[in-house]
Amino acid sequence: MKRKENALREIQEESNYEIKRGLRRKMFTLCAAMILVACVAFGVIGIVQLRGMQKLASDTNEAQNEAIKGISEETLTEITFENMINTVYESAKNTDYRFWKMKHDFLMLADQVRDVFEHPDKYEEREVSPPSSVNAGKPVLQMVYSDPALADDEETMIIVRKLANLEPMMREITLGNEGYTRDCYISLPNGATLEMDAFSDRKLDDQGVPNLYDPTTRPWYQVALEKGEFAFTLAVHSYYMGSTQVQYGVPIYVNGELKAVLQGSTMLTRIHDILSEVSVSDKGFSIMISDNGQLVYSPRETGELMMPEDMSIDFRTKSNDSLRTLITEALTNFLGVGEADIDGEHYFAAYAAMSTSGWSQIIFVPESEMDAPTNRLLEEMDAIGEETDKQFRSASRQANLLILIVILILIANAFLAAMIFSGKVMNPINKMTGRLKDVSGDAFVFEMDDAYKTGDEIEVLANTFGRLSDKMQEYLKNILTMTAEKERVGTELSIASKIQTDMLPEVSGIFAETKEFLLSASMTPAKEVGGDFYDFFMINDDHLCLVIADVSGKGVPAALFMMASKIIIEDHAKIGKSPAQVLHDTNKALCAKGQSDMFVTIWIGVLEISTGKLTAADGGHEYPVILKHDGVELYKEHHGIFVGGIEGIDFTDYEIQLNPGDKVFVYTDGVPEAMNSDKCIFGLERMCSTLGDSKNGTPEEILKHMEKTVDSFAGDAEQFDDLTMLCLEYKGSGS
């Protein structure tokens, strides 16, 4: 404010100084010249021109202000809504990623639990202790029962001790998700439960005896059986924690028989932390709605959006029409904006869906906060316009008064001198008037010209317009700078993705010239640097090694883990080890490096070129597909455990006999799990059907057809995972 007052004082002093030193000096020259006719002409023309210029400047300023007001108001409103959309989208994506991480971890654990039930002979028995106060605060594996007699049931205890081999994976799930996953249970239908958490002391009575725990009565167990698949509960009361949680369960079936149900949970306070990471204005807030219209989370302690005691209430049945409509739209559409009246106050809202849980997040911003920036900008524009008009009118009044005085004093001898000097005085005014006529809308560019440097009010006015023009140009430069910064960030991400892609081998040299087989591979990365990779290399003249793998996680850590895995695999394979032995030694090397927070799924095959025999082993990776002349087969061989997570795991070799013309197609989960805008996945069935359509093509044509089909299926949906594929066609040793 003080700076503005000083600027205005400088303008006023400059105006007073120039008036005394400008027009008065020119009038004195006219009087001294005794040119009466010129003085009268100058006076009349000057007054008319100044009045016309005053009106033109006033009209131009008013039109300029109206144009700027309209553009600013519309632009600020669009920016605000865009920011709300971006905010809720990023927040919902962040929240959904947490839920997806929980779901992904437990689905992977489910595969391992199912493997224990299907192949119990592979697993040794490990002892499991009951809860103990000594382990309070430590993440340990504990055994609890719904009936003490289960401890003497040898059949139950055998499978429990075999399931205990999954302790490292269960511990990683509870520790490796930034505190979002609080516990991890494996519950048998008879009530025996393996629990991995840090709350041993809360499971004991006053005498230190473990409390009985019946999992079949808990909401997570019941909703998992009801859905028949991974499912979230609404906010429920924790049996051990005494607090509110969102829980989830996964049923495990083997040959149609229920074998176990997995459980996990996250504190409602963690959901609050997630939603609080994104600012939605001073009075704004964010809520989470389930797919059934129930309120999962709200920070409001009172009013229409406070958490109800009855969590089953469908907010789409509320009497508030605007809120009911907004929630209905949020559960129907993926992304959008709306309005609602809440507790007597009008709010603007933006919503986004979370695909993993099927829930939606809605942020609310009061209308009063939305309008505040626009109102402040309009007030500042009005103040600038009024000040400019005030200065111009003041200068015009003084000029008119001086001209009239000079005309009255020098009317007898001013005519001839006025004719000589009128051109010098009027030319700047005419030029400025012409420039002002060209000013319109947002093209307000007024440059100082030597013609305006007259040393009087004209120069003051020109300086005023120049300062206003400079402010407008600075505003446009700021916008261009912000745009350039966004483009720079995008360029850096593209470079990072290209570096990763360049690490993969190319089909060139002997691979392109050989007649015994055709080979093609591709990887289409997602937005961020991922962990997928493929590799192929000759072990010797008669053996070709093929590798495809998927590292858990994203970003630079996953990329480094990828490089380490790739090098270790190649080193062991090139010395002639079998695929199973390569996986065993790679697992041993990765576990020895202490990479407990990451693992990798690997499929590796060694083709004996002379016979067509393909020896392969699987480390928790996707099933390969065999393409023959008479059909397509999803080859469901022995499915091993992922590599780099559990020490001492053995892997099994299996053989596939390839005849000339047969093809092998391997891939990462980015292919069958590609998702469209309707949240439907591509799936193994559609993938095999696509391969059947192109099975007679070359490997390169097959990959291109698959990528084109996946892209067409996904449409405008964002790609969340790398799309990595490798295809080999065996031609025969005599080709």
C-alpha positions in Angstrom: 0.0 0.0 0.0 2.8 2.4 0.9 4.6 1.6 -2.4 1.3 2.4 -4.3 1.0 5.8 -2.5 4.6 6.7 -3.3 4.0 5.8 -7.0 0.9 8.0 -7.1 2.8 10.9 -5.4 5.6 10.7 -7.9 3.1 10.8 -10.8 1.3 13.9 -9.3 4.6 15.7 -8.7 5.8 14.8 -12.2 2.5 16.1 -13.6 2.7 19.4 -11.7 6.3 19.9 -12.6 5.7 19.2 -16.3 2.7 21.5 -16.4 4.7 24.4 -15.0 7.7 23.7 -17.3 5.7 22.5 -20.5 2.5 24.3 -21.7 3.3 27.5 -19.8 6.7 27.8 -21.6 5.0 27.2 -24.9 2.3 29.8 -24.2 5.0 32.3 -23.2 6.7 31.6 -26.6 3.4 32.2 -28.4 2.9 35.5 -26.5 6.4 36.7 -27.2 5.9 36.0 -30.9 2.8 38.2 -30.9 1.0 35.9 -33.4 -2.7 36.4 -32.6 -4.3 34.3 -35.4 -2.1 31.3 -34.6 -2.9 31.5 -30.9 -6.7 31.5 -31.4 -6.5 28.6 -33.8 -4.2 26.7 -31.5 -6.6 27.4 -28.6 -9.7 26.3 -30.4 -8.1 23.2 -31.9 -6.3 22.3 -28.6 -9.5 22.4 -26.6 -11.5 20.4 -29.1 -8.7 17.8 -29.4 -8.2 17.4 -25.7 -11.9 17.0 -25.1 -12.1 14.5 -27.9 -9.1 12.7 -26.6 -10.5 12.7 -23.0 -13.7 11.0 -24.3 -11.8 8.5 -26.4 -9.4 7.6 -23.6 -12.3 7.3 -21.2 -14.3 5.1 -23.6 -11.1 3.0 -24.4 -10.3 2.6 -20.7 -13.9 1.5 -20.0 -13.9 -1.0 -22.9 -10.5 -2.3 -21.9 -11.6 -2.8 -18.3 -14.8 -4.6 -19.3 -12.8 -6.9 -21.7 -10.2 -7.6 -19.0 -12.9 -8.2 -16.4 -14.8 -10.6 -18.6 -11.7 -12.5 -19.6 -10.3 -12.6 -16.1 -13.5 -13.7 -14.5 -14.0 -16.5 -17.0 -10.4 -17.5 -16.9 -10.2 -17.6 -13.1 -13.3 -19.7 -12.9 -12.0 -22.2 -15.5 -8.7 -22.4 -13.7 -10.4 -22.9 -10.3 -12.5 -25.8 -11.7 -9.5 -27.2 -13.5 -7.5 -27.1 -10.3 -10.3 -28.8 -8.4 -10.5 -31.6 -11.1 -6.8 -32.0 -11.1 -6.7 -32.0 -7.3 -9.4 -34.6 -6.8 -8.0 -36.8 -9.6 -4.5 -36.8 -8.2 -5.8 -37.4 -4.7 -8.2 -40.2 -5.8 -5.4 -41.7 -7.8 -3.0 -41.6 -4.8 -5.7 -43.1 -2.5 -6.6 -45.8 -5.1 -2.9 -46.7 -5.4 -2.8 -47.4 -1.7 -5.9 -49.6 -2.0 -4.4 -51.2 -5.2 -1.1 -51.9 -3.4 -3.0 -53.6 -0.5 -5.1 -55.7 -3.0 -2.0 -56.5 -5.1 0.0 -57.7 -2.0 -2.9 -59.9 -0.8 -3.6 -61.4 -4.2 0.1 -62.3 -4.5 -0.1 -63.8 -1.0 -3.2 -65.7 -2.0 -1.3 -67.3 -4.9 1.4 -68.5 -2.4 -1.2 -69.8 0.1 -3.0 -71.7 -2.6 0.3 -73.2 -3.7 0.9 -74.5 -0.1 -2.5 -76.2 -0.1 -2.0 -77.6 -3.7 1.6 -78.7 -3.2 2.1 -79.2 0.6 5.1 -81.6 0.0 7.2 -78.7 -1.2 7.1 -77.0 2.2 8.8 -77.8 5.4 7.0 -77.4 8.8 8.0 -74.4 10.8 6.9 -73.8 14.5 4.5 -71.0 15.2 4.2 -69.5 18.8 1.1 -68.1 20.4 0.9 -64.3 21.2 3.4 -63.2 23.9 3.8 -59.8 25.7 7.5 -60.1 25.0 6.8 -59.4 21.3 4.7 -56.2 22.0 5.4 -53.7 19.3 7.3 -56.2 17.1 5.9 -57.6 13.8 5.8 -61.3 14.5 3.8 -64.4 13.3 1.4 -65.7 16.0 -1.1 -68.5 16.2 -4.6 -67.9 17.7 -7.7 -70.2 17.8 -11.4 -70.0 18.1 -11.3 -73.2 20.1 -8.3 -74.4 22.2 -8.9 -77.9 21.0 -7.5 -76.9 17.6 -4.0 -76.9 19.1 -4.2 -80.7 19.4 -5.6 -81.2 15.9 -2.6 -82.6 14.1 -4.1 -82.2 10.6 -4.7 -78.5 11.3 -1.3 -77.9 12.8 0.6 -79.6 9.9 -1.0 -77.2 7.4 -0.5 -74.2 9.8 3.2 -75.0 10.2 3.6 -75.3 6.4 1.8 -71.9 5.9 4.3 -70.4 8.4 6.9 -70.6 5.5 5.1 -67.4 4.2 6.2 -65.4 7.2 8.7 -63.2 5.2 6.1 -62.3 2.7 3.5 -61.5 5.4 6.0 -59.4 7.3 6.9 -57.5 4.1 3.2 -56.8 3.4 2.8 -55.2 6.9 6.1 -53.3 6.8 6.5 -52.4 3.1 3.4 -50.4 2.5 4.4 -47.2 4.4 2.2 -48.1 7.4 -1.0 -48.5 5.5 -1.4 -52.2 6.0 -1.5 -52.8 9.7 -1.9 -56.6 9.9 -2.0 -59.8 7.8 -4.1 -62.9 8.7 -4.5 -66.4 7.2 -7.6 -67.9 8.7 -8.8 -71.5 8.2 -12.5 -72.3 8.2 -12.2 -74.1 11.5 -11.1 -70.9 13.3 -7.3 -71.4 13.4 -5.6 -68.2 12.4 -2.0 -67.2 11.6 -1.6 -63.5 12.4 1.3 -61.2 11.4 1.1 -57.9 13.4 2.8 -56.0 16.2 0.0 -56.3 18.8 0.9 -59.5 20.6 0.2 -57.9 24.0 -3.4 -57.0 23.1 -4.3 -60.6 22.4 -3.8 -61.7 26.1 -6.1 -61.6 29.0 -5.2 -60.3 32.5 -3.4 -63.6 33.3 -1.4 -63.5 30.0 -3.4 -66.3 28.4 -4.2 -65.7 24.7 -7.8 -64.7 24.0 -9.9 -66.8 21.7 -10.6 -65.3 18.3 -13.2 -66.5 15.8 -12.5 -65.1 12.4 -15.8 -66.3 10.9 -17.7 -63.7 12.8 -15.7 -60.8 11.5 -17.0 -58.5 8.6 -13.9 -59.1 6.5 -14.4 -62.9 6.6 -18.1 -62.6 5.8 -17.8 -60.1 2.9 -15.0 -62.1 1.3 -17.2 -65.2 1.3 -20.2 -63.2 0.1 -18.3 -61.6 -2.8 -16.3 -64.7 -3.6 -13.2 -62.6 -4.3 -11.1 -59.8 -2.8 -13.5 -57.3 -1.1 -13.3 -54.2 1.1 -15.5 -53.6 4.2 -16.8 -50.2 5.3 -15.3 -48.7 8.4 -15.5 -51.3 11.2 -14.4 -51.6 14.8 -11.0 -53.4 15.2 -11.1 -56.5 17.4 -7.6 -55.9 18.8 -7.0 -52.1 18.2 -10.2 -50.8 19.7 -10.3 -48.2 16.8 -12.0 -47.8 13.4 -10.5 -49.5 10.3 -11.2 -50.3 6.7 -10.7 -54.1 6.4 -10.5 -56.4 3.4 -10.6 -60.2 2.8 -9.6 -62.7 0.1 -11.1 -66.2 0.0 -8.9 -69.1 -1.1 -10.6 -72.0 -2.9 -8.9 -75.2 -4.1 -11.0 -77.4 -6.3 -14.1 -75.6 -5.2 -13.4 -76.1 -1.5 -12.8 -73.1 0.8 -9.3 -73.6 2.3 -8.6 -70.2 3.9 -9.5 -66.5 4.0 -6.8 -63.8 4.1 -7.3 -60.5 6.0 -5.7 -57.1 6.0 -6.7 -53.7 7.3 -5.8 -50.0 7.3 -6.6 -47.5 10.0 -9.3 -44.8 9.2 -6.7 -42.3 10.4 -4.4 -43.4 7.5 -7.2 -42.6 5.0 -7.5 -39.2 6.7 -3.7 -38.8 6.2 -4.0 -39.7 2.5 -6.9 -37.2 1.9 -5.1 -34.5 3.9 -2.0 -34.7 1.6 -3.9 -32.5 -1.0 -5.0 -29.0 0.0 -8.6 -28.1 -1.0 -8.6 -24.5 0.3 -9.0 -23.1 3.8 -12.6 -24.3 4.4 -12.6 -27.1 1.8 -12.8 -30.8 2.8 -12.8 -34.2 1.2 -15.0 -37.3 1.7 -15.0 -40.9 0.5 -18.2 -42.6 -0.7 -18.6 -46.4 -1.2 -20.1 -47.9 -4.4 -23.4 -48.4 -2.4 -23.6 -44.8 -1.5 -22.4 -45.2 2.1 -20.1 -42.7 3.7 -16.7 -44.4 4.2 -14.9 -41.3 5.5 -15.7 -37.7 6.3 -13.8 -35.1 8.5 -17.0 -33.4 9.4 -17.9 -33.9 13.1 -21.4 -32.4 12.8 -24.0 -31.7 10.1 -25.2 -33.5 7.0 -21.9 -35.1 6.2 -20.7 -36.3 9.6 -19.9 -40.1 9.9 -23.2 -41.8 10.9 -23.4 -44.5 13.6 -25.3 -46.7 11.1 -22.7 -47.2 8.4 -25.2 -48.9 6.1 -27.1 -45.6 5.4 -27.2 -44.9 1.6 -26.6 -41.1 1.2 -28.4 -41.3 -2.1 -31.6 -41.5 -0.2 -31.0 -38.3 1.8 -33.6 -35.6 1.7 -31.0 -33.0 0.5 -31.7 -33.1 -3.3 -28.5 -31.3 -4.4 -26.3 -33.6 -2.2 -28.2 -36.7 -3.4 -27.7 -35.7 -7.0 -24.0 -35.0 -6.5 -23.3 -38.4 -4.9 -25.3 -40.2 -7.6 -23.3 -38.5 -10.3 -20.0 -39.2 -8.5 -20.8 -42.9 -8.4 -22.0 -43.0 -12.0 -19.2 -41.0 -13.7 -15.4 -41.4 -13.5 -14.6 -37.7 -13.1 -16.6 -34.5 -13.0 -17.7 -31.4 -11.1 -21.0 -30.4 -9.5 -22.6 -28.2 -6.8 -24.4 -28.9 -3.5 -25.9 -27.1 -0.5 -24.5 -28.5 2.7 -25.6 -27.3 6.2 -27.0 -24.1 4.6 -23.8 -23.2 2.6 -23.4 -23.5 -1.1 -20.3 -25.6 -2.2 -18.7 -26.3 -5.5 -17.5 -30.0 -5.8 -15.3 -32.2 -7.9 -15.3 -36.0 -7.8 -13.2 -38.9 -9.1 -13.7 -42.7 -9.0 -11.2 -45.2 -7.5 -11.2 -48.3 -9.6 -9.7 -50.7 -7.1 -12.4 -50.3 -4.4 -15.2 -49.0 -6.7 -15.5 -46.0 -4.3 -15.4 -42.3 -5.2 -13.7 -39.3 -3.6 -15.4 -35.9 -3.5 -13.8 -32.5 -2.5 -15.9 -29.5 -1.5 -14.9 -25.8 -1.7 -17.3 -23.1 -0.4 -18.6 -20.8 -3.1 -17.3 -17.8 -1.1 -13.7 -19.0 -1.5 -14.2 -19.7 -5.2 -15.3 -16.1 -5.9 -12.7 -14.4 -3.7 -9.8 -14.4 -6.2 -12.1 -13.1 -9.0 -13.5 -10.4 -6.8 -10.0 -9.3 -5.7 -8.8 -9.1 -9.3 -11.8 -7.2 -10.5 -11.4 -4.7 -7.6 -7.8 -4.1 -8.5 -8.7 -3.6 -12.2 -11.4 -1.1 -11.2 -8.9 0.7 -9.0 -6.3 0.9 -11.7 -8.9 2.2 -14.2 -10.3 4.8 -11.9 -6.8 6.1 -11.0 -5.9 6.3 -14.7 -9.1 8.1 -15.5 -8.7 10.4 -12.5 -5.1 11.4 -13.6 -6.2 12.0 -17.2 -9.2 14.2 -16.2 -7.0 16.2 -13.8 -4.4 16.8 -16.5 -7.1 17.7 -19.1 -8.8 20.2 -16.8 -5.5 22.0 -16.1 -4.6 22.0 -19.7 -8.0 23.4 -20.7 -7.7 26.1 -18.1 -4.2 27.1 -19.2 -5.2 27.2 -22.8 -8.2 29.5 -22.0 -6.0 31.8 -20.0 -3.4 32.1 -22.7 -6.0 32.7 -25.4 -7.6 35.6 -23.3 -4.2 37.2 -22.7 -2.6 36.7 -26.1 -5.7 36.9 -28.3 -4.5 40.0 -30.0 -1.0 38.7 -31.1 -1.2 34.9 -31.0 -2.7 33.8 -34.4 0.4 33.6 -36.6 2.6 31.9 -33.8 -0.2 29.4 -33.1 -0.2 28.2 -36.7 3.5 27.5 -36.5 3.4 25.6 -33.2 0.0 23.9 -33.5 1.5 21.1 -35.6 4.1 20.3 -33.0 1.6 20.2 -30.2 -1.2 18.3 -32.1 0.9 15.7 -33.8 1.6 13.7 -30.6 -2.1 13.9 -29.6 -3.2 12.7 -33.0 -0.7 9.9 -33.0 -1.7 8.8 -29.5 -5.4 9.0 -30.5 -4.7 6.8 -33.5 -2.8 4.3 -31.3 -5.6 4.1 -28.7 -8.1 3.4 -31.4 -6.1 0.2 -32.3 -6.1 -1.0 -28.7 -8.8 -3.6 -28.0 -9.3 -6.8 -25.9 -6.1 -8.4 -24.6 -3.8 -6.8 -27.2 -3.0 -3.9 -24.9 0.6 -3.0 -26.1 1.4 0.7 -25.8 5.0 1.6 -26.5 6.6 5.0 -25.7 7.5 7.0 -28.8 9.7 10.1 -29.1 6.6 11.9 -30.5 5.0 11.7 -27.0 8.0 13.2 -25.2 6.6 16.7 -25.2 7.5 17.6 -21.6 3.8 18.2 -20.7 0.5 16.4 -19.8 0.8 14.4 -23.1 4.0 12.8 -21.9 2.5 12.1 -18.5 -0.5 10.4 -20.1 1.7 8.4 -22.4 3.8 7.3 -19.4 0.6 6.2 -17.6 -0.5 4.1 -20.6 3.0 2.7 -20.9 3.1 1.5 -17.3 -0.3 -0.2 -17.7 0.9 -1.9 -20.9 4.1 -3.1 -19.1 2.0 -4.7 -16.4 -0.1 -6.6 -18.9 3.0 -7.8 -20.8 4.6 -9.0 -17.5 1.4 -11.0 -16.8 1.6 -12.7 -20.2 5.3 -13.5 -19.8 4.5 -15.3 -16.5 2.0 -17.4 -18.2 4.5 -18.4 -20.9 7.1 -19.2 -18.3 4.8 -21.6 -16.5 3.9 -23.3 -19.8 7.6 -23.8 -20.7 8.3 -25.3 -17.3 5.6 -27.9 -17.8 7.1 -28.8 -21.2 10.5 -29.2 -19.7 9.3 -31.7 -17.1 7.6 -33.7 -19.8 10.8 -33.8 -21.9 12.8 -35.1 -18.9 10.3 -37.9 -18.3 10.5 -38.9 -21.9 14.3 -39.1 -21.8 14.2 -41.3 -18.7 11.9 -43.7 -20.4 14.1 -43.8 -23.5 17.2 -44.7 -21.4 15.4 -47.6 -19.9 14.2 -48.8 -23.3 17.7 -48.6 -24.8 18.9 -51.1 -22.2 16.9 -53.9 -23.9 18.5 -56.1 -26.6 17.6 -55.6 -30.2 16.8 -58.3 -32.8 19.9 -57.7 -35.0 23.0 -59.5 -36.1 22.8 -63.3 -35.7 19.2 -63.0 -34.3 18.0 -61.4 -37.5 20.0 -63.6 -39.9 19.5 -67.1 -38.4 17.2 -69.5 -40.3 16.4 -71.8 -37.4 14.1 -69.4 -35.6 12.4 -65.9 -35.8 12.4 -63.7 -32.8 10.7 -60.4 -31.8 10.2 -58.5 -28.5 8.8 -55.2 -27.5 8.1 -53.1 -24.4 5.8 -50.2 -24.2 6.5 -48.4 -20.9 3.9 -46.6 -18.8 4.3 -42.9 -17.9 6.9 -43.6 -15.2 10.0 -45.7 -15.4 9.0 -49.3 -14.7 10.6 -52.6 -13.9 9.7 -54.9 -16.8 12.5 -56.4 -19.0 13.2 -59.1 -21.5 16.4 -60.6 -22.7 17.7 -63.1 -25.3 21.2 -64.4 -26.0 23.0 -67.4 -27.3 24.5 -69.7 -24.7 26.4 -71.6 -27.4 25.9 -72.5 -31.0 22.9 -74.8 -30.3 21.2 -73.2 -27.3 19.2 -69.9 -27.2 18.2 -68.4 -23.9 14.9 -66.4 -23.6 14.0 -64.3 -20.5 11.0 -62.1 -19.5 10.5 -60.6 -16.1 8.6 -58.1 -14.0 10.1 -56.3 -11.0 7.7 -55.3 -8.2 7.3 -51.5 -7.9 8.1 -48.6 -10.2 10.7 -45.8 -10.5 14.4 -45.7 -10.1 14.7 -48.5 -7.4 12.7 -50.9 -9.6 15.0 -50.0 -12.6 18.2 -50.7 -10.5 16.7 -54.0 -9.3 15.9 -54.8 -12.9 19.5 -54.2 -14.0 20.9 -56.4 -11.2 18.4 -59.2 -11.9 19.2 -59.1 -15.7 22.9 -59.3 -15.1 22.7 -62.2 -12.6 20.4 -64.2 -14.8 22.6 -63.8 -17.9 25.8 -64.7 -15.9 24.4 -68.0 -14.6 22.7 -68.9 -17.8 25.8 -68.5 -20.0 27.7 -71.1 -18.0 25.2 -73.8 -19.0 23.0 -74.1 -15.9 19.4 -75.3 -16.3 16.6 -72.7 -16.1 15.5 -74.0 -12.7 19.1 -73.8 -11.4 19.4 -70.3 -12.9 16.3 -69.2 -11.0 17.6 -70.9 -7.8 21.0 -69.1 -8.0 19.4 -65.8 -9.0 17.1 -66.0 -6.0 20.0 -66.8 -3.7 22.0 -63.9 -5.0 19.2 -61.3 -4.7 18.3 -62.5 -1.2 21.9 -62.3 -0.2 22.0 -58.6 -1.3 19.3 -57.8 1.2 16.7 -56.6 -1.3 13.9 -57.7 1.0 11.5 -55.0 0.0 11.5 -56.0 -3.7 11.1 -59.2 -5.8 10.8 -60.2 -9.4 8.7 -62.7 -11.3 10.7 -64.5 -14.1 10.1 -66.9 -16.9 13.2 -68.4 -18.5 13.5 -70.9 -21.3 16.4 -72.5 -23.1 15.8 -73.7 -26.7 17.9 -76.5 -28.1 17.9 -75.4 -31.7 18.8 -78.7 -33.2 15.8 -80.6 -31.7 13.2 -77.9 -30.9 13.2 -78.9 -27.2 12.4 -75.9 -25.0 13.4 -76.4 -21.3 11.8 -73.7 -19.1 11.2 -72.8 -15.5 8.8 -70.3 -13.9 9.4 -68.0 -11.0 5.9 -66.7 -10.2 5.5 -65.3 -13.7 2.6 -65.5 -16.2 1.9 -68.7 -18.1 3.4 -69.0 -21.6 1.2 -69.5 -24.7 2.1 -72.1 -27.4 0.8 -71.3 -30.9 0.5 -74.2 -33.2 -1.1 -74.6 -36.6 -4.2 -76.2 -35.1 -4.8 -73.9 -32.1 -3.5 -71.8 -29.2 -2.7 -73.3 -25.8 -2.2 -71.4 -22.5 0.5 -73.7 -21.1 -0.2 -74.0 -17.4 3.0 -75.6 -16.2 4.2 -75.8 -12.6 4.0 -72.2 -11.2 6.9 -71.4 -8.9 7.3 -68.6 -6.3 8.6 -65.2 -7.2 12.4 -64.6 -7.1 14.3 -62.5 -4.5 11.8 -62.7 -1.6 12.3 -66.0 0.2 15.6 -67.8 0.6 16.0 -71.5 -0.2 13.3 -71.9 -2.7 13.6 -74.6 -5.3 12.3 -74.3 -8.9 11.3 -77.0 -11.4 12.2 -77.4 -15.0 9.6 -78.5 -17.6 9.9 -79.3 -21.3 7.9 -78.3 -24.4 8.6 -79.9 -27.7 8.4 -77.4 -30.5 7.8 -78.5 -34.0 8.7 -76.4 -37.1 6.2 -73.6 -37.3 5.3 -73.6 -33.6 5.5 -70.3 -31.7 6.0 -69.4 -28.0 4.5 -66.2 -26.7 5.5 -64.8 -23.2 4.5 -61.6 -21.6 4.1 -59.6 -18.4 0.9 -58.9 -16.5 0.6 -55.5 -18.2 -1.1 -57.4 -21.2 -3.9 -59.4 -19.5 -4.4 -56.7 -16.8 -4.7 -53.7 -19.3 -7.9 -51.8 -18.3 -10.3 -49.7 -20.3 -12.3 -46.7 -19.2 -15.1 -48.9 -17.9 -12.6 -50.6 -15.5 -12.7 -53.9 -17.4 -9.5 -55.9 -17.8 -8.2 -57.3 -21.1 -8.0 -60.8 -19.6 -6.3 -64.1 -20.6 -9.2 -65.3 -22.7 -9.2 -62.2 -24.9 -5.4 -62.4 -25.1 -5.5 -66.0 -26.3 -8.3 -65.2 -28.8 -6.2 -62.3 -30.2 -3.2 -64.7 -30.6 -5.4 -67.1 -32.4 -6.3 -64.4 -34.9 -2.7 -63.8 -35.8 -1.0 -67.2 -35.1 0.0 -67.6 -38.8 1.9 -64.3 -38.8 5.5 -63.7 -38.0 6.5 -63.0 -34.4 6.8 -59.3 -35.2 3.3 -59.3 -36.8 1.9 -61.1 -33.8 3.3 -58.6 -31.3 2.1 -55.6 -33.4 -1.4 -57.2 -33.7 -1.5 -57.8 -29.9 -0.3 -54.2 -29.1 -2.9 -52.7 -31.5 -5.7 -54.8 -30.0 -4.8 -53.9 -26.4 -4.6 -50.2 -27.4 -8.0 -50.4 -29.1 -9.4 -52.1 -26.0 -8.0 -49.6 -23.5 -9.1 -46.6 -25.6 -8.6 -43.3 -23.6 -7.9 -45.1 -20.3 -4.5 -44.3 -18.8 -1.8 -47.1 -19.1 -0.8 -48.1 -15.5 1.7 -50.8 -16.3 4.4 -51.6 -18.9 3.3 -53.7 -21.9 6.1 -56.2 -22.5 6.0 -59.2 -24.9 8.4 -61.7 -26.5 7.5 -64.1 -29.3 9.7 -66.9 -30.8 8.9 -69.0 -33.9 10.8 -72.3 -34.3 11.7 -73.0 -37.9 13.6 -76.3 -37.4 17.3 -77.2 -37.5 17.3 -77.8 -41.2 15.8 -74.5 -42.3 
